[in-house]
């Protein structure tokens, strides 16, 4: 770890109101700032790496690592919101440039900011390429965050093992840093201009049970598999690290993250009576909280529905617990995200629907608030975090749904189902910004059903 640090404003902001200067003067990067330090020509393309590592290259092309800059929502968010916001408020130019430190590192290090749009097919489209990762020597901060990686282009690549055969294309040096979660934390932790941790996936892991057991990010997102041929000139390995990087955009990874059970307090009931359904949710799959990452965009929620013997459906609403900030964890008819009006040049923008899901559902989220106290999806404009009602690793949450049976409910078997749904981006925002539908489509995390007998 380098020890020569200096104090400066996050991402190199130069112009900033004096009233909040002290609030986000933080110890960030060493003197060796990456912005504009190298050129595109200093780096190889991922496709060239793929000539010797074809399997690994194909895995990368199917992962979000290869789309960190070109992915449709990232492009819309960056150019229509972030860049436009910096145009309206020049003091945001530094933080907005900094987005590229993790989404388009070659452009950031090349100083081409904003980078050319993906349609122009520049090397910014390499996103997080092979060279970006395999040239990193260490993290420059503790904890790592905001592209804190120490990187140097050249013929020396770093890896976790010394291969049996030396590569004819480059030197290989083993580096234990690649076995650590701090490697991932370079970009999967982020602190914004207000000093708010707007991404903290590696920190969540560190605070959870898996860190104490030595289960690291790589064990789930880069699982071992084999025999697998990492490079065409060497032998297959039985414990090769597959470069899958599957996460929130992988339906198989999301599916089953939370285990569900729903139970009634009684099995026989009559019209007009109250029956209480208890839902237990256990996070048995993630080493961090769920949802994590771009928490400002994400929404996970429970939908509970009863169906009587004649097929009539009833939507059940969650019982309130009474904790501070709970109103942001129960869906309703609210407007939010008004700060998008600044980059969109709509001074009277009223916002869009906050949730876009049936009213009265329990939401598992952590709301982000702008300097005016309004809920925001713009992490660079987040001045405060709200209640953290996400589900931690190996945490169980219990929710109750009280249902007063209508007097005209059909007698017989009443089935009650609970479904946990997940969206990468709240649908009203996606629809408003014309984000392709796959970003807001509902992914089913898990579901369970029980039944109750309704007496005549």
HUZI-V859976 format. One line per field, one symbol per residue. burial: + if it has 9 or more other ideal C-beta (glycine too) atoms within 8 Angstrom, else -. A space follows every 50 residues. Layout:
burial: ???
//
This chain:
burial: -+--+---+++++--+---++--+-+-+++-+-++----+--+-++--++ -+++++++++--+++++++++-++++++++++++++----++++++++++ ++++++++++-+++++-+---+++++++++++-++++++++-++++++++ +----++++---+---+----+-++-++--++++++++++++++++++++ ++++++-+-++----++++++++--+-++++--+-++--+++++++++-- --+++-++-+-+-+----+-+---+++++++++--++++++++-++++++ +++++++++----++++++-----++-+++++--++++++++++----+- +++++-+--+++++++++++---+++++++++-++++-++++++----++ +++-+---+--+-++++++++++++++++++-+-+---++--++++++++ -+++--
//
